[in-house]
Amino acid sequence: MARDWRCALDTSLHRWPDACRVETATLLQLMAEVDDPALQSHVMRLCIGVANANYQVTEGETMVLSAALDQWSRSGGSFTARAAL
């Protein structure tokens, strides 16, 4: 039984970056649902906090943050990256 747990926790057996890829169109569609600039800023602050929690921003985290900035800055609202910081 203990051996099974060690195998399950052995990160060398998993390719976490490839575990759940979200298509860009889907990600942008999800970001478009958050249309309140104040909520966008709040969500972005939370996302930045989560991404920085381990002092390392991964490729996937960068993709999500970039998609949010792209979607929310061109959505016609008043969202800016500076407002999120």
C-alpha distances in whole Angstrom, upper triangle without the diagonal:
4,5,5,7,9,10,11,13,15,18,19,18,20,23,24,28,28,25,28,31,34,37,40,42,40,39,43,43,41,43,46,45,45,49,50,50,49,46,45,46,44,41,42,41,38,37,38,37,33,34,35,32,31,34,33,35,33,35,33,34,38,38,38,40,42,42,43,46,47,47,48,51,53,52,56,54,55,51,51,49,51,50,47,47
4,5,5,6,9,10,11,12,16,17,16,19,22,23,26,27,24,27,31,34,37,40,42,39,39,42,43,40,42,45,44,44,48,49,49,48,45,44,45,42,39,40,40,36,35,36,34,31,32,33,30,28,31,31,32,31,33,32,33,36,37,36,38,41,41,42,44,46,46,47,50,52,51,55,53,54,50,50,47,49,49,45,45
4,5,5,6,9,10,10,14,15,14,16,20,21,25,25,23,26,29,33,36,39,41,39,38,42,42,40,42,45,44,44,48,49,49,48,45,45,45,43,40,40,40,37,35,36,35,31,32,33,30,28,31,30,32,30,31,31,32,35,36,36,38,40,40,41,44,45,46,47,49,51,51,54,53,54,50,50,47,49,49,45,45
4,5,5,6,9,10,13,14,13,15,18,19,23,23,20,23,27,30,33,36,38,36,35,39,39,37,39,42,41,42,45,46,47,46,43,42,43,41,38,38,38,35,33,35,33,30,30,32,29,27,30,29,30,28,30,29,30,33,33,33,36,38,38,39,42,43,43,44,47,49,48,52,51,51,48,48,45,47,47,43,43
4,5,5,6,8,12,14,12,14,18,18,21,22,19,22,26,28,32,35,37,34,33,37,38,35,37,40,39,39,43,44,44,43,40,39,40,38,35,35,35,32,30,32,30,27,27,28,26,24,27,27,28,26,28,27,28,31,32,31,33,36,36,37,39,41,41,42,45,47,46,50,48,49,45,45,42,44,44,40,40
4,5,5,6,10,11,11,13,16,17,20,21,19,22,26,29,32,35,37,35,34,37,38,36,37,41,40,40,44,45,45,44,41,40,40,38,35,35,35,32,31,31,30,27,27,28,25,23,26,25,27,25,27,26,27,30,31,31,33,35,36,37,39,41,41,42,45,47,47,50,49,49,45,45,42,44,44,40,40
4,5,5,8,9,8,10,14,15,19,19,17,20,23,27,30,33,35,33,32,36,37,35,36,40,39,39,43,44,44,44,41,40,40,38,35,35,35,32,30,31,30,27,27,28,26,24,27,25,26,24,25,25,26,29,30,30,32,34,35,36,38,40,40,41,44,45,45,49,48,48,45,44,42,44,44,40,40
4,6,8,10,8,9,13,13,17,17,15,18,21,24,27,30,32,30,29,33,34,31,33,36,36,36,40,41,41,41,37,36,37,35,32,32,32,29,27,29,28,24,24,26,24,22,25,24,24,22,24,22,24,27,27,27,30,32,32,33,36,37,37,38,41,43,42,46,45,45,42,42,39,41,41,37,38
4,6,9,8,9,12,12,16,17,15,18,21,24,27,30,32,30,29,32,34,31,32,36,35,35,39,40,40,39,36,35,35,33,30,30,30,27,26,27,25,22,22,23,21,19,22,21,22,20,22,21,22,25,26,26,28,30,31,32,34,36,36,37,40,41,42,45,44,44,40,40,37,39,39,35,35
4,5,6,8,11,12,15,16,15,18,21,24,28,30,33,31,29,33,34,32,33,37,37,37,40,41,41,41,38,36,36,35,32,32,32,29,27,27,26,23,22,24,22,19,22,20,22,19,21,21,22,25,26,26,28,30,31,32,34,36,37,38,40,42,42,46,45,45,41,40,37,39,40,36,36
4,5,5,8,8,11,13,12,15,18,21,24,26,29,28,26,30,31,29,30,34,34,34,37,38,38,38,35,33,33,32,29,28,29,26,24,24,24,20,19,21,19,16,19,17,18,16,17,17,19,21,22,23,25,27,28,29,31,32,33,35,37,38,39,42,41,42,38,37,34,36,37,33,33
4,6,7,9,12,13,13,17,19,22,25,27,30,29,28,31,33,31,32,36,36,36,40,41,40,40,38,36,36,35,32,31,31,29,26,27,26,23,22,23,22,19,21,19,20,17,18,18,20,23,23,24,27,28,29,31,33,34,35,36,38,40,41,44,43,44,40,39,36,38,39,35,35
4,7,9,12,12,12,15,18,21,24,27,30,28,27,31,32,31,32,35,36,36,39,41,41,41,38,36,37,36,32,32,32,30,27,28,28,24,23,25,24,21,23,21,22,19,19,19,21,24,24,25,27,29,29,31,33,34,35,37,39,40,41,44,44,44,41,40,37,40,40,37,37
4,6,9,9,8,12,14,18,21,23,26,24,24,27,29,27,28,32,32,32,36,37,37,37,34,33,33,32,29,28,29,27,24,25,25,21,20,22,21,19,21,19,19,16,16,16,18,20,20,21,24,25,26,27,30,31,31,33,35,36,37,41,40,41,37,36,34,36,37,33,33
4,6,6,6,10,12,15,18,20,23,22,21,24,26,25,26,29,30,30,34,35,35,36,33,31,31,31,27,26,27,25,22,23,24,20,18,21,21,18,20,17,17,13,13,13,15,18,17,19,21,22,23,25,27,27,28,30,32,33,34,38,37,38,35,34,31,34,35,31,31
4,5,5,8,10,13,16,18,21,20,18,22,24,22,23,26,27,27,30,32,32,32,29,27,28,27,23,23,24,22,19,20,20,17,15,18,17,15,17,15,14,11,11,10,12,15,15,16,18,20,20,22,24,25,26,27,30,31,31,35,34,35,31,31,28,31,31,28,28
4,6,7,8,11,14,15,19,18,16,19,21,20,21,24,25,25,28,30,30,30,28,25,26,26,22,21,23,21,17,18,19,16,14,17,17,16,17,14,12,8,8,7,10,12,12,13,16,17,17,19,21,22,23,25,27,28,29,32,32,32,29,28,26,28,29,26,26
4,6,6,10,12,15,18,17,16,19,21,20,21,24,25,26,29,31,31,32,29,27,28,28,24,23,25,23,20,21,22,19,17,20,21,19,21,17,16,12,11,9,13,15,13,15,18,18,18,21,23,23,24,26,28,29,29,33,33,34,31,30,28,31,32,28,29
4,7,10,13,16,18,16,16,20,21,19,21,24,25,25,29,31,31,32,28,26,28,27,23,23,25,22,19,21,22,19,17,20,20,19,21,18,17,13,13,11,14,16,15,15,18,20,19,21,24,24,24,26,29,30,30,34,33,34,31,31,29,32,32,28,30
4,6,10,13,15,13,12,16,17,16,17,20,21,22,25,27,28,29,25,23,25,24,21,21,23,20,17,20,21,17,16,20,20,20,22,19,17,13,12,9,12,15,13,12,16,17,16,18,21,21,21,23,26,26,26,30,30,31,28,28,26,29,29,26,28
4,6,9,12,10,10,13,15,14,16,19,20,21,24,26,27,28,25,22,24,24,20,20,22,21,17,19,21,18,17,20,21,21,22,19,16,13,11,8,11,13,10,11,14,15,14,16,19,18,18,21,23,24,24,28,28,29,26,26,24,28,28,25,27
4,6,8,7,6,10,11,11,12,15,16,17,20,23,24,25,22,20,22,22,18,18,21,20,16,19,21,18,17,21,22,22,23,20,17,15,12,9,12,13,10,9,13,13,11,13,17,16,15,18,21,21,21,24,25,26,23,24,23,26,26,23,25
4,6,5,6,9,10,11,12,14,16,18,20,23,24,26,23,21,23,24,20,20,23,22,19,21,23,21,20,23,25,25,26,23,19,17,14,11,14,14,10,11,14,13,11,14,16,15,14,18,20,19,19,23,24,26,23,24,23,27,27,24,27
4,5,5,6,9,10,10,12,15,16,18,21,21,24,21,18,21,22,18,18,21,21,17,19,22,21,19,22,24,25,25,22,19,16,14,11,13,13,9,9,12,11,8,11,13,11,11,14,16,16,16,20,21,23,20,21,20,24,24,22,24
4,5,5,6,9,10,10,13,15,17,20,21,23,21,18,21,23,19,19,23,22,19,21,24,23,22,25,27,28,28,26,22,20,17,15,16,16,12,12,14,13,10,12,14,12,11,14,16,15,15,19,20,22,20,21,21,25,25,23,26
4,5,5,6,9,10,11,14,16,19,20,22,20,17,20,21,18,18,21,20,18,20,23,21,20,24,25,26,27,25,21,19,17,14,15,16,12,11,14,14,10,12,15,14,12,15,17,17,16,20,20,23,21,22,22,25,25,22,25
4,5,5,6,9,10,12,14,17,18,20,17,14,17,18,14,14,18,17,14,17,19,18,17,20,22,23,24,22,18,17,15,12,12,13,9,7,10,10,7,8,12,11,9,12,15,15,14,18,18,20,18,19,18,22,21,19,22
4,5,5,6,9,10,12,15,16,18,16,13,16,18,15,14,18,18,15,18,21,20,19,22,24,26,26,24,20,19,17,14,14,14,11,9,11,10,6,7,10,9,6,9,12,11,11,15,15,18,15,17,17,20,20,18,21
4,5,5,7,9,11,15,16,19,16,14,17,18,15,16,20,19,17,20,23,21,21,25,26,28,29,26,23,22,20,17,17,17,14,12,14,14,10,10,13,12,9,11,14,13,12,15,16,19,17,19,19,23,22,20,23
4,5,5,8,10,13,15,17,14,12,15,16,13,14,17,16,14,17,20,18,19,22,23,25,26,24,21,20,19,16,15,16,13,11,13,13,10,9,13,13,10,11,15,15,13,16,16,18,16,18,18,22,20,18,21
4,5,6,8,11,12,14,11,9,12,13,10,11,14,14,13,15,18,17,17,20,22,24,25,23,20,19,18,15,14,14,12,9,10,11,8,6,9,9,7,7,11,12,10,14,13,15,13,14,15,18,17,15,18
4,5,6,10,11,14,12,10,14,15,13,13,17,17,16,18,21,21,21,24,26,28,28,27,23,23,21,19,18,18,15,13,13,13,10,9,11,10,7,7,11,10,8,11,11,14,12,15,16,19,18,17,20
4,6,9,11,13,11,10,14,14,12,14,17,17,16,19,21,21,21,24,26,28,29,28,24,24,23,20,19,20,18,14,15,16,13,11,14,14,10,10,14,14,11,14,13,15,14,17,18,21,19,17,21
4,6,8,10,7,6,10,11,9,11,14,14,14,16,18,18,19,22,23,26,27,26,23,23,23,20,18,19,17,14,14,15,12,10,12,13,10,8,12,13,10,13,11,13,11,14,15,18,15,14,18
4,6,9,8,7,11,12,11,13,16,16,16,19,21,21,22,25,26,29,29,28,25,26,25,23,21,21,19,16,16,16,14,11,12,13,10,8,11,11,8,10,8,10,9,13,15,17,15,14,18
4,6,5,6,9,10,10,12,14,15,16,18,20,21,22,24,26,29,29,29,26,27,27,24,22,22,21,18,17,18,16,13,14,15,12,9,12,13,10,11,8,9,9,12,14,16,13,13,16
4,5,5,6,9,10,10,12,14,15,16,18,20,21,22,24,27,27,27,24,25,25,23,21,20,20,17,15,16,15,12,12,13,12,8,10,12,10,10,6,6,5,9,11,12,9,10,13
4,5,5,6,9,10,11,13,14,15,17,19,20,21,23,26,26,26,24,26,26,24,21,21,21,18,16,18,17,14,14,16,15,11,13,15,14,14,10,9,8,10,12,12,9,9,12
4,5,5,6,8,10,10,12,14,15,16,18,20,21,24,25,25,22,24,24,22,19,20,20,16,15,17,16,12,13,16,14,11,13,16,14,15,12,11,10,12,13,14,11,10,13
4,5,5,6,9,10,10,12,14,15,16,18,20,23,23,23,20,21,21,19,16,16,16,13,11,13,12,8,9,12,10,7,10,13,11,13,10,10,7,9,10,12,9,8,11
4,6,5,6,9,10,10,12,14,15,16,18,21,21,21,19,21,21,20,16,16,17,14,12,14,14,10,10,13,13,9,11,14,14,15,11,10,7,8,8,9,6,4,8
4,5,5,6,9,10,11,12,14,15,17,20,20,21,19,21,22,20,16,17,18,15,13,16,16,12,13,16,15,12,14,18,16,18,15,14,11,12,11,12,9,7,9
4,5,5,6,9,10,11,12,14,15,18,19,19,17,18,19,16,13,15,15,12,10,13,13,9,11,14,13,11,14,17,16,18,15,15,12,13,12,13,11,8,11
4,5,5,6,8,10,10,12,14,17,17,17,14,16,16,15,12,12,13,10,7,10,11,8,8,12,12,10,12,15,15,17,15,14,10,10,8,10,9,6,8
4,5,5,6,9,10,11,12,15,15,16,14,17,18,17,13,14,15,13,10,13,14,11,12,15,16,14,15,18,18,20,17,16,12,12,10,10,9,6,6
4,5,5,6,9,10,10,14,15,15,14,16,17,16,12,14,15,12,11,14,15,12,14,17,17,15,17,21,20,22,19,19,15,15,13,14,13,9,10
4,5,5,6,9,10,13,13,13,11,12,14,12,8,10,12,9,7,11,12,10,11,15,15,14,16,19,19,22,19,19,15,15,12,14,14,10,11
4,5,5,6,8,11,11,11,9,12,13,13,9,10,12,10,8,11,13,11,12,15,16,15,16,20,20,22,20,19,15,14,11,12,13,9,9
4,5,5,6,9,10,11,10,13,16,15,11,13,15,13,11,15,17,15,15,19,20,18,20,23,23,25,23,22,18,17,14,15,15,11,10
4,5,5,8,10,10,9,11,14,12,9,12,14,12,11,15,16,15,16,19,20,19,21,24,24,27,24,24,20,19,16,18,18,14,14
4,6,7,8,7,5,8,10,10,6,8,11,10,9,12,14,14,15,18,19,19,20,23,24,26,24,24,20,19,15,17,18,14,14
4,5,5,6,6,9,13,13,10,11,14,13,12,15,17,16,17,20,21,21,22,25,26,28,26,25,21,20,16,17,18,14,13
4,6,8,9,11,15,15,12,14,17,16,15,18,20,19,20,23,24,23,25,28,28,31,29,27,24,22,19,20,20,17,15
4,5,8,10,14,14,12,14,17,17,16,19,21,21,22,24,26,26,27,30,31,33,31,30,27,25,22,22,23,20,18
4,7,10,13,15,12,13,17,17,16,18,21,20,21,23,25,25,26,29,30,32,31,29,26,24,20,21,22,19,17
4,6,10,11,10,10,14,14,14,16,18,19,19,22,24,24,25,27,29,31,30,29,25,23,20,21,22,19,18
4,7,8,6,7,10,11,10,12,15,15,16,18,20,20,21,24,25,28,27,26,22,20,17,19,20,17,16
4,5,5,6,9,10,11,12,14,15,16,18,20,21,22,24,26,29,28,28,24,22,19,21,23,19,19
4,5,5,6,9,10,10,12,14,15,16,18,20,21,22,24,27,27,27,23,22,19,22,23,20,20
4,5,5,6,9,10,11,12,14,15,16,18,20,21,22,26,25,26,22,21,19,22,23,19,20
4,5,5,6,8,10,11,12,14,15,16,18,20,21,24,23,23,20,19,16,18,19,16,16
4,6,5,6,8,10,10,12,14,15,16,18,20,23,22,22,18,17,14,17,18,15,16
4,6,5,6,9,10,10,12,14,15,17,18,21,21,22,18,17,15,18,19,17,18
4,5,5,6,9,10,11,12,14,16,16,20,19,20,16,16,14,17,17,15,16
4,5,5,6,9,10,11,12,14,15,18,17,17,14,13,10,13,14,11,13
4,5,5,6,8,10,10,12,14,17,17,17,14,12,10,14,15,13,14
4,6,5,6,8,10,11,12,15,15,16,13,13,12,16,16,14,16
4,5,5,6,8,10,10,14,13,14,10,11,10,13,13,11,14
4,6,5,6,8,10,12,12,12,8,8,7,11,11,10,12
4,6,6,6,8,11,12,13,10,10,10,13,14,13,16
4,6,6,6,9,10,12,10,11,11,15,15,14,17
4,6,5,8,7,8,6,8,9,12,11,11,14
4,6,7,7,7,6,6,8,11,11,11,14
4,5,7,9,9,10,12,15,14,15,18
4,5,9,8,11,13,16,15,15,19
4,7,8,11,14,16,15,16,20
4,6,9,12,14,12,14,17
4,6,10,11,9,11,14
4,7,8,7,8,11
4,5,5,7,9
4,5,5,7
4,5,5
4,6
4
